[in-house]
């Protein structure tokens, strides 16, 4: 039988050191001094004899609160239709523009007509912030943006609906290009859907960060989506010789901002088929109009 030191008593006994350590931290945070002692394969939590009653009450209260949190109903995140159709249209647009660009359809140099050139954008050629999202250097460039864009776009479409998600992604990508143009010298040019791809990542992070009723979360768990998003950005957004890191960063930030608004929409709105169809059509029409204006200007 264990004999505690003079003036101390055992207030808790457990087979797990982690549990003993956790309870010790609880007591210490409340001003009750304690210490842990190993005994016959188990762990004992000791407090001063004068603090035994208070320590026992605090431990009981802490365990009661923990039990209530663990029995709370888990958060159910609704999903919506149209995600697969949305990424199909995205892939189709990129491939179609790649064919037009490669064959100089209608006699235009599609790259020159649609690339994001900072000086021209700041002079009022707004359409370049959109058209640049559909242009790519080579098969490897378009391939990577197809893969990551379809993955992030599919996930965003599931949580916001295909139409709303791509409306937000396209506008965020264009906004990211606009901010990039503001930050770069006039001669800076860039093309690629990667700005929109990172906008889609920002949309996902914003959705995951939305406050929801449910079990109480630790600080790390609450902000883990943002941490995860930054980690993904670090691995995929800053490498490569021709990578426009600023465009990736501005796309991510734009997606975070506009995605927050999209994620805050009522669920009955996101579940409305007409709203989803109208949003998707608006996103596609923005791309079509931007190219129409760009080609007309180039001609």
Residue frames relative to the residue before (quaternion, step in Angstrom):
aa qw qx qy qz dx dy dz
X 1.0000 0.0000 0.0000 0.0000 0.00 0.00 0.00
X 0.4376 -0.7162 0.4812 0.2530 3.56 -0.90 0.95
X 0.1804 -0.7607 0.6168 0.0908 3.54 -1.02 0.92
X 0.3092 -0.7709 0.5232 0.1909 3.62 -0.40 1.15
X 0.6270 -0.5270 0.4028 0.4085 3.59 -1.20 0.41
X 0.6472 -0.5202 0.3704 0.4163 3.61 -1.14 0.49
X 0.8109 0.2505 -0.2027 0.4884 3.57 -0.95 0.89
X 0.6960 0.4135 -0.2700 0.5213 3.61 1.27 0.11
X 0.0972 -0.7787 0.6162 0.0664 3.53 -1.25 0.49
X 0.5016 -0.6318 0.4987 0.3169 3.55 -1.24 0.52
X 0.1457 -0.8090 0.5661 0.0619 3.56 -0.72 1.08
X 0.8031 0.0500 -0.0267 0.5932 3.60 1.21 -0.39
X 0.0846 -0.7811 0.6179 0.0324 3.55 -1.11 0.76
X 0.0801 0.8049 -0.5791 0.1020 3.56 -0.87 0.97
X 0.4872 -0.6527 0.4972 0.2988 3.53 -1.27 0.41
X 0.7109 0.4410 -0.2370 0.4939 3.60 1.27 -0.28
X 0.4336 -0.7097 0.4952 0.2512 3.52 -0.76 1.08
X 0.6172 0.5692 -0.3483 0.4168 3.59 1.01 -0.78
X 0.6517 0.5088 -0.3133 0.4672 3.57 0.98 -0.82
X 0.6501 0.5092 -0.3151 0.4678 3.56 0.96 -0.84
X 0.6537 0.5144 -0.3086 0.4613 3.59 0.97 -0.86
X 0.6391 0.5334 -0.3176 0.4541 3.57 0.99 -0.89
X 0.6867 0.4737 -0.2844 0.4725 3.58 0.87 -0.94
X 0.6126 0.5389 -0.3578 0.4541 3.57 1.07 -0.65
X 0.6416 0.5167 -0.3216 0.4668 3.57 0.98 -0.83
X 0.6203 0.5465 -0.3369 0.4505 3.57 1.03 -0.80
X 0.6927 0.4736 -0.2791 0.4669 3.56 0.85 -0.98
X 0.6489 0.5240 -0.3218 0.4481 3.58 0.94 -0.88
X 0.6516 0.5181 -0.3205 0.4519 3.58 1.01 -0.80
X 0.6999 0.4345 -0.2538 0.5069 3.58 1.22 -0.47
X 0.6001 -0.6109 0.3412 0.3876 3.55 1.29 0.20
X 0.5536 0.5743 -0.4102 0.4421 3.58 1.23 0.30
X 0.2993 -0.7736 0.5333 0.1661 3.57 -0.48 1.19
X 0.0561 0.7967 -0.5946 0.0920 3.54 -0.97 0.93
X 0.1013 -0.7760 0.6152 0.0950 3.54 -1.31 0.13
X 0.4051 -0.7108 0.5331 0.2156 3.53 -1.27 0.54
X 0.0517 -0.7861 0.6159 0.0037 3.55 -1.04 0.85
X 0.3348 -0.7301 0.5601 0.2031 3.56 -0.89 0.97
X 0.0842 0.7977 -0.5910 0.0861 3.57 -1.00 0.85
X 0.8561 -0.1368 0.0408 0.4967 3.56 -0.66 1.23
X 0.7683 -0.3835 0.1921 0.4752 3.56 0.79 1.02
X 0.6975 0.4136 -0.2722 0.5180 3.55 1.28 -0.04
X 0.3877 -0.7045 0.5461 0.2350 3.53 -1.32 -0.10
X 0.1777 -0.7876 0.5871 0.0575 3.53 -0.94 1.03
X 0.2375 -0.7436 0.6092 0.1397 3.53 -1.11 0.78
X 0.1243 -0.8256 0.5502 0.0113 3.53 -0.57 1.23
X 0.0185 -0.7670 0.6411 0.0178 3.56 -1.13 0.73
X 0.6394 -0.4958 0.4031 0.4276 3.56 -1.30 0.23
X 0.6238 -0.5778 0.3770 0.3672 3.55 -1.08 0.75
X 0.6552 0.5265 -0.3188 0.4380 3.59 1.04 -0.73
X 0.7236 0.4423 -0.2354 0.4748 3.61 1.20 -0.50
X 0.3785 0.7661 -0.4693 0.2228 3.59 1.24 -0.02
X 0.6825 0.4933 -0.3034 0.4458 3.61 0.78 -0.96
X 0.6787 0.4798 -0.3001 0.4682 3.57 0.85 -0.94
X 0.6453 0.5285 -0.3256 0.4453 3.59 0.93 -0.87
X 0.6568 0.5111 -0.3110 0.4589 3.59 0.92 -0.89
X 0.6529 0.5106 -0.3124 0.4642 3.60 1.00 -0.81
X 0.6690 0.5009 -0.3033 0.4579 3.59 0.94 -0.90
X 0.6424 0.5122 -0.3227 0.4699 3.60 1.00 -0.78
X 0.6542 0.5099 -0.3119 0.4634 3.57 0.95 -0.87
X 0.6548 0.5080 -0.3085 0.4669 3.59 0.98 -0.86
X 0.6550 0.5164 -0.3108 0.4557 3.59 0.95 -0.88
X 0.6863 0.4767 -0.2895 0.4668 3.58 0.89 -0.87
X 0.6111 0.5411 -0.3490 0.4603 3.58 1.10 -0.63
X 0.6622 0.4950 -0.3016 0.4750 3.59 0.95 -0.88
X 0.6436 0.5237 -0.3225 0.4556 3.59 0.99 -0.81
X 0.6489 0.5209 -0.3166 0.4554 3.56 1.00 -0.83
X 0.6407 0.5228 -0.3217 0.4613 3.59 1.03 -0.81
X 0.6536 0.5106 -0.3150 0.4613 3.58 0.97 -0.84
X 0.6827 0.5051 -0.2889 0.4419 3.57 0.96 -0.85
X 0.7047 0.4445 -0.2668 0.4843 3.58 1.18 -0.47
X 0.4453 0.6826 -0.4689 0.3405 3.59 1.26 0.02
X 0.5674 -0.6091 0.4365 0.3413 3.54 -1.10 0.72
X 0.4539 -0.6983 0.4740 0.2857 3.62 -0.78 0.92
X 0.5565 -0.6122 0.4478 0.3390 3.55 -1.19 0.61
X 0.1801 -0.7664 0.6095 0.0928 3.57 -0.89 0.98
X 0.1931 -0.7938 0.5704 0.0853 3.59 -0.58 1.17
X 0.3568 -0.7555 0.5035 0.2202 3.62 -0.56 1.08
X 0.1908 -0.7555 0.6140 0.1254 3.56 -1.21 0.57
X 0.2564 -0.7859 0.5550 0.0928 3.54 -1.20 0.62
X 0.5754 -0.6186 0.4283 0.3206 3.54 -1.28 0.44
X 0.6713 0.5465 -0.3655 0.3423 3.52 -1.36 0.11
X 0.4556 0.7109 -0.4497 0.2912 3.60 1.20 -0.13
X 0.6884 0.4795 -0.2891 0.4611 3.58 0.85 -0.95
X 0.6393 0.5159 -0.3269 0.4671 3.59 0.98 -0.80
X 0.6367 0.5513 -0.3245 0.4305 3.58 1.00 -0.83
X 0.7004 0.4377 -0.2846 0.4868 3.61 0.85 -0.89
X 0.5820 0.5665 -0.3778 0.4445 3.60 1.13 -0.49
X 0.6545 0.4878 -0.3053 0.4904 3.58 0.97 -0.86
X 0.6204 0.5496 -0.3341 0.4488 3.58 0.99 -0.84
X 0.6867 0.4703 -0.2806 0.4781 3.58 0.84 -0.98
X 0.6497 0.5327 -0.3163 0.4405 3.57 0.98 -0.83
X 0.6520 0.5114 -0.3153 0.4625 3.59 0.97 -0.85
X 0.6614 0.5053 -0.3166 0.4550 3.61 0.88 -0.90
X 0.6799 0.4850 -0.2962 0.4635 3.59 0.91 -0.89
X 0.6416 0.5326 -0.3220 0.4484 3.59 0.99 -0.82
X 0.6760 0.4744 -0.2940 0.4812 3.58 0.91 -0.92
X 0.6069 0.5487 -0.3576 0.4502 3.60 1.06 -0.66
X 0.6462 0.5015 -0.3141 0.4820 3.60 1.01 -0.79
X 0.6495 0.5160 -0.3124 0.4629 3.59 0.92 -0.93
X 0.6667 0.5086 -0.2942 0.4585 3.55 0.97 -0.90
X 0.6895 0.4955 -0.2840 0.4454 3.57 0.91 -0.92
X 0.7602 0.3633 -0.1894 0.5043 3.60 1.04 -0.71
X 0.3605 -0.7542 0.4750 0.2750 3.60 1.30 0.06
X 0.0233 0.8413 -0.5365 0.0619 3.55 0.92 1.01
X 0.8272 0.1554 -0.1839 0.5077 3.56 -1.05 0.93
X 0.5865 -0.6253 0.3513 0.3764 3.56 1.29 0.31
X 0.5466 0.6214 -0.3967 0.3972 3.60 1.24 0.27
X 0.3661 -0.6345 0.6201 0.2806 3.52 -1.30 0.45
X 0.2811 -0.8226 0.4720 0.1464 3.54 0.04 1.33
X 0.6153 0.5560 -0.3524 0.4337 3.58 1.05 -0.67
X 0.6829 0.4736 -0.2818 0.4795 3.58 0.87 -0.96
X 0.6841 0.5032 -0.2907 0.4407 3.58 0.95 -0.86
X 0.8191 0.3151 -0.1336 0.4603 3.57 1.01 -0.73
X 0.4971 0.6811 -0.4366 0.3137 3.61 1.16 -0.24
X 0.4740 -0.6455 0.5155 0.3049 3.55 -1.21 0.56
X 0.0377 0.7694 -0.6346 0.0629 3.58 -0.49 1.22
X 0.4956 -0.7243 0.3878 0.2819 3.53 -0.45 1.28
X 0.6808 0.5057 -0.3077 0.4313 3.59 0.82 -0.95
X 0.6810 0.4831 -0.2913 0.4669 3.58 0.94 -0.88
X 0.6149 0.5344 -0.3477 0.4641 3.59 1.04 -0.71
X 0.6959 0.4688 -0.2801 0.4663 3.57 0.89 -0.90
X 0.6305 0.5103 -0.3351 0.4793 3.59 1.26 -0.28
X 0.7030 -0.4873 0.2538 0.4516 3.57 1.28 0.01
X 0.5406 0.6114 -0.4203 0.3966 3.61 1.20 -0.04
X 0.1139 -0.8655 0.4873 0.0215 3.54 0.58 1.26
X 0.6034 0.6150 -0.3570 0.3609 3.57 1.05 -0.80
X 0.5742 0.6094 -0.3761 0.3968 3.59 1.14 -0.52
X 0.5862 0.5699 -0.3792 0.4333 3.61 1.13 -0.48
X 0.6954 0.4338 -0.2549 0.5131 3.57 1.23 -0.53
X 0.6923 0.4934 -0.2952 0.4361 3.58 0.76 -1.03
X 0.6104 0.5723 -0.3559 0.4163 3.60 1.04 -0.70
X 0.5914 0.5938 -0.3578 0.4118 3.59 1.17 -0.56
X 0.7235 0.4473 -0.2353 0.4702 3.60 1.17 -0.54
X 0.6379 0.5387 -0.3154 0.4511 3.62 1.28 -0.10
X 0.0504 -0.8063 0.5894 0.0024 3.59 -1.13 0.68
X 0.5873 -0.6161 0.4129 0.3241 3.54 -1.20 0.63
X 0.8052 -0.0922 0.1624 0.5629 3.56 0.74 -1.13
X 0.7349 -0.4199 0.2837 0.4507 3.63 -1.26 0.09
X 0.6395 0.5274 -0.3377 0.4459 3.60 1.01 -0.73
X 0.6394 0.5352 -0.3125 0.4551 3.54 1.04 -0.83
X 0.7098 0.4346 -0.2669 0.4858 3.57 0.81 -0.97
X 0.6142 0.5700 -0.3512 0.4177 3.58 1.07 -0.69
X 0.6772 0.4839 -0.3023 0.4646 3.58 0.88 -0.90
X 0.6782 0.4796 -0.3014 0.4682 3.59 0.98 -0.78
X 0.5939 0.5406 -0.3658 0.4704 3.58 1.15 -0.50
X 0.6766 0.5001 -0.3021 0.4482 3.57 0.86 -0.96
X 0.7414 0.4055 -0.2419 0.4768 3.58 0.64 -1.10
X 0.6351 0.5352 -0.3375 0.4430 3.58 1.03 -0.71
X 0.6623 0.4923 -0.3077 0.4735 3.58 1.00 -0.80
X 0.6453 0.5179 -0.3285 0.4555 3.60 0.99 -0.80
X 0.7225 0.4213 -0.2524 0.4867 3.59 0.71 -1.07
X 0.6533 0.5262 -0.3151 0.4440 3.58 1.00 -0.81
X 0.6350 0.5237 -0.3288 0.4631 3.57 1.03 -0.78
X 0.6671 0.4927 -0.3004 0.4711 3.58 0.95 -0.87
X 0.6545 0.4995 -0.3162 0.4713 3.59 0.97 -0.82
X 0.6424 0.5311 -0.3147 0.4541 3.57 1.06 -0.76
X 0.6303 0.5379 -0.3377 0.4464 3.57 1.08 -0.62
X 0.7598 0.3872 -0.2177 0.4747 3.59 0.94 -0.82
X 0.7656 0.3022 -0.1951 0.5333 3.63 1.19 -0.39
X 0.5136 -0.5807 0.4516 0.4416 3.57 1.22 -0.40
X 0.6084 -0.6211 0.3536 0.3449 3.56 -0.96 0.86
X 0.6917 0.4952 -0.2894 0.4388 3.60 0.88 -0.89
X 0.6944 0.4626 -0.2762 0.4770 3.57 0.78 -1.03
X 0.6340 0.5490 -0.3389 0.4264 3.58 0.93 -0.86
X 0.7371 0.4135 -0.2533 0.4707 3.60 0.77 -0.97
X 0.5427 0.5707 -0.4017 0.4674 3.58 1.19 -0.38
X 0.6856 0.4699 -0.2740 0.4839 3.56 0.89 -0.97
X 0.6618 0.5218 -0.3171 0.4350 3.60 0.91 -0.90
X 0.6772 0.4902 -0.3005 0.4591 3.60 0.86 -0.93
X 0.6816 0.4675 -0.2982 0.4775 3.59 0.89 -0.88
X 0.6356 0.5171 -0.3340 0.4659 3.60 1.02 -0.70
X 0.6387 0.5233 -0.3249 0.4611 3.57 1.01 -0.80
X 0.6584 0.4953 -0.3030 0.4789 3.57 0.98 -0.87
X 0.6458 0.5094 -0.3174 0.4720 3.58 1.00 -0.82
X 0.6288 0.5327 -0.3312 0.4594 3.58 1.03 -0.78
X 0.6537 0.4990 -0.3089 0.4777 3.60 1.00 -0.79
X 0.6335 0.5316 -0.3323 0.4536 3.58 1.03 -0.77
X 0.6718 0.4764 -0.3005 0.4811 3.58 0.88 -0.90
X 0.6113 0.5468 -0.3424 0.4583 3.57 1.06 -0.75
X 0.6460 0.5195 -0.3150 0.4621 3.59 0.99 -0.84
X 0.6378 0.5309 -0.3245 0.4539 3.58 1.06 -0.70
X 0.7267 0.4566 -0.2321 0.4578 3.55 1.07 -0.76
X 0.7034 0.4776 -0.2532 0.4615 3.58 1.18 -0.53
X 0.5917 -0.5367 0.4379 0.4124 3.61 -1.24 0.26
X 0.6862 -0.5277 0.3186 0.3863 3.56 -1.21 0.54
X 0.6840 0.5076 -0.2864 0.4387 3.59 1.09 -0.66
X 0.4999 0.6861 -0.4174 0.3244 3.59 1.24 -0.25
X 0.0364 -0.7894 0.6128 -0.0004 3.58 -0.93 0.95
X 0.0600 0.7858 -0.6146 0.0339 3.55 -1.20 0.53
X 0.0536 -0.7630 0.6427 0.0434 3.53 -1.26 0.55
X 0.5262 0.6504 -0.4619 0.2946 3.54 -1.27 0.30
X 0.4967 -0.6743 0.4770 0.2666 3.52 -1.19 0.70
X 0.4287 0.7420 -0.4479 0.2552 3.58 1.26 -0.13
X 0.5771 0.5657 -0.3872 0.4439 3.61 1.10 -0.55
X 0.6798 0.4578 -0.2780 0.5010 3.58 1.00 -0.83
X 0.5949 0.5664 -0.3634 0.4396 3.59 1.08 -0.68
X 0.7046 0.4275 -0.2677 0.4991 3.58 0.91 -0.87
X 0.5458 0.5657 -0.4015 0.4700 3.57 1.21 -0.31
X 0.6368 0.5191 -0.3212 0.4709 3.58 1.02 -0.81
X 0.6215 0.5194 -0.3368 0.4802 3.58 1.05 -0.73
X 0.6499 0.5152 -0.3157 0.4610 3.58 0.98 -0.80
X 0.6063 0.5470 -0.3416 0.4653 3.58 1.09 -0.72
X 0.6592 0.5089 -0.3063 0.4612 3.58 0.93 -0.90
X 0.6563 0.5042 -0.3152 0.4645 3.58 0.94 -0.87
X 0.6459 0.5219 -0.3222 0.4546 3.59 0.93 -0.87
X 0.6531 0.5096 -0.3191 0.4604 3.56 0.94 -0.86
X 0.6785 0.4942 -0.2978 0.4548 3.59 0.92 -0.87
X 0.6856 0.4894 -0.2804 0.4602 3.59 1.13 -0.58
X 0.4349 0.7081 -0.4640 0.3069 3.60 1.23 -0.14
X 0.4573 -0.6755 0.4944 0.3002 3.62 -0.89 0.85
X 0.0080 0.7967 -0.6025 0.0475 3.55 -0.87 0.98
X 0.4883 -0.6281 0.5091 0.3284 3.56 -1.18 0.55
X 0.3782 0.6970 -0.5357 0.2900 3.52 -0.95 0.88
X 0.7750 -0.3035 0.2319 0.5035 3.59 -1.22 -0.29
X 0.5522 -0.6131 0.4520 0.3390 3.53 -1.08 0.76
X 0.2365 -0.7954 0.5481 0.1049 3.55 -0.91 0.96
X 0.4875 -0.6222 0.5200 0.3239 3.54 -1.19 0.57
X 0.6799 -0.4792 0.3538 0.4277 3.56 -1.26 0.32
X 0.6753 0.5021 -0.3023 0.4478 3.57 0.85 -0.97
X 0.6808 0.4804 -0.2988 0.4652 3.59 0.90 -0.87
X 0.6251 0.5548 -0.3430 0.4288 3.59 1.01 -0.77
X 0.7905 0.3082 -0.1452 0.5089 3.57 0.91 -0.91
X 0.3638 0.7589 -0.4770 0.2533 3.59 1.22 0.18
X 0.6087 0.5428 -0.3906 0.4269 3.69 0.96 -0.55
X 0.6533 0.4960 -0.3169 0.4761 3.58 1.00 -0.79
X 0.6382 0.5155 -0.3264 0.4696 3.57 0.98 -0.84
X 0.6598 0.5094 -0.3041 0.4612 3.57 0.95 -0.89
X 0.6453 0.5252 -0.3180 0.4545 3.57 1.00 -0.83
X 0.6621 0.4949 -0.3062 0.4721 3.57 0.99 -0.81
X 0.6178 0.5342 -0.3441 0.4632 3.58 1.07 -0.69
X 0.6517 0.4992 -0.3115 0.4785 3.59 0.94 -0.91
X 0.6306 0.5271 -0.3324 0.4627 3.58 0.99 -0.81
X 0.6561 0.5276 -0.3111 0.4409 3.56 0.96 -0.85
X 0.7000 0.4672 -0.2681 0.4689 3.57 1.00 -0.80
X 0.8154 0.2961 -0.1215 0.4823 3.59 0.95 -0.84
X 0.7437 0.4830 -0.2252 0.4037 3.58 1.11 -0.54
X 0.7585 0.3829 -0.2135 0.4822 3.62 1.16 -0.22
X 0.5984 0.5714 -0.3707 0.4220 3.60 1.20 0.20
X 0.6447 0.5413 -0.3836 0.3798 3.54 -1.28 0.26
X 0.5653 -0.6435 0.4091 0.3147 3.54 -1.03 0.86
X 0.7861 0.3161 -0.1578 0.5072 3.60 0.92 -0.87
X 0.3684 0.7596 -0.4712 0.2555 3.57 1.22 0.32
X 0.2483 -0.7405 0.6081 0.1422 3.56 -0.92 0.96
X 0.2240 -0.8269 0.5032 0.1137 3.54 0.17 1.33
X 0.6311 0.5461 -0.3394 0.4340 3.58 0.99 -0.79
X 0.6471 0.5104 -0.3185 0.4683 3.58 1.00 -0.82
X 0.6321 0.5229 -0.3316 0.4660 3.58 1.01 -0.77
X 0.6773 0.4979 -0.2907 0.4570 3.57 0.93 -0.94
X 0.6796 0.4728 -0.3029 0.4719 3.60 0.91 -0.86
X 0.6120 0.5371 -0.3480 0.4645 3.58 1.10 -0.61
X 0.6433 0.5193 -0.3135 0.4671 3.56 0.99 -0.86
X 0.6830 0.4871 -0.2889 0.4613 3.58 0.88 -0.94
X 0.6408 0.5098 -0.3272 0.4717 3.58 1.02 -0.77
X 0.6431 0.5186 -0.3168 0.4660 3.57 1.02 -0.79
X 0.6211 0.5326 -0.3362 0.4665 3.57 1.05 -0.74
X 0.6997 0.4822 -0.2774 0.4484 3.59 0.88 -0.97
X 0.7416 0.3890 -0.2358 0.4930 3.59 0.71 -1.05
X 0.6065 0.5629 -0.3502 0.4389 3.57 1.12 -0.63
X 0.5926 0.5659 -0.3657 0.4414 3.58 1.10 -0.62
X 0.6603 0.4973 -0.3023 0.4746 3.55 1.00 -0.82
X 0.6537 0.5125 -0.3155 0.4588 3.57 0.97 -0.83
X 0.6802 0.4928 -0.2914 0.4578 3.58 0.96 -0.86
X 0.6578 0.5168 -0.3050 0.4552 3.58 1.20 -0.50
X 0.4677 0.6767 -0.4549 0.3412 3.61 1.22 -0.10
X 0.5666 -0.6016 0.4298 0.3638 3.62 -1.03 0.68
X 0.5868 -0.6156 0.4009 0.3407 3.56 -1.06 0.74
X 0.6364 0.5246 -0.3503 0.4441 3.60 1.06 -0.62
X 0.5929 0.5320 -0.3630 0.4833 3.60 1.21 -0.43
X 0.6880 0.4815 -0.2834 0.4632 3.56 0.84 -0.98
X 0.6873 0.4681 -0.2803 0.4795 3.56 1.15 -0.55
X 0.5255 0.6348 -0.4053 0.3957 3.58 1.30 -0.02
X 0.4185 -0.7426 0.4673 0.2346 3.59 -0.51 1.20
X 0.6554 0.5189 -0.3257 0.4417 3.60 0.93 -0.82
X 0.6399 0.5137 -0.3282 0.4679 3.58 0.98 -0.80
X 0.6532 0.5117 -0.3144 0.4612 3.57 0.96 -0.86
X 0.6686 0.4956 -0.3022 0.4649 3.59 0.91 -0.88
X 0.6609 0.5052 -0.3064 0.4627 3.57 0.94 -0.87
X 0.6540 0.5133 -0.3114 0.4603 3.58 0.98 -0.83
X 0.6625 0.4997 -0.3036 0.4682 3.57 0.94 -0.87
X 0.6508 0.5090 -0.3121 0.4690 3.58 0.99 -0.86
X 0.6343 0.5305 -0.3299 0.4554 3.60 1.02 -0.76
X 0.6437 0.5159 -0.3243 0.4630 3.57 0.98 -0.80
X 0.6790 0.4786 -0.2915 0.4742 3.58 0.91 -0.90
X 0.6549 0.5141 -0.3168 0.4544 3.59 0.97 -0.80
X 0.5929 0.5596 -0.3702 0.4453 3.58 1.08 -0.61
X 0.6521 0.5014 -0.3078 0.4781 3.58 0.99 -0.85
X 0.6656 0.5054 -0.3023 0.4584 3.59 0.91 -0.94
X 0.6744 0.4898 -0.2978 0.4654 3.59 0.87 -0.93
X 0.6350 0.5346 -0.3338 0.4468 3.58 0.95 -0.84
X 0.6811 0.4691 -0.2921 0.4804 3.59 0.94 -0.85
X 0.6216 0.5452 -0.3407 0.4474 3.60 1.01 -0.74
X 0.6706 0.4774 -0.2889 0.4888 3.56 0.94 -0.91
X 0.6647 0.5259 -0.3090 0.4314 3.57 0.93 -0.91
X 0.6877 0.4687 -0.2837 0.4762 3.57 0.93 -0.88
X 0.6216 0.5314 -0.3380 0.4658 3.57 1.07 -0.72
X 0.6525 0.5050 -0.3057 0.4752 3.57 1.00 -0.82
X 0.6712 0.5013 -0.2980 0.4576 3.59 0.99 -0.87
X 0.6671 0.5041 -0.2980 0.4604 3.57 1.12 -0.67
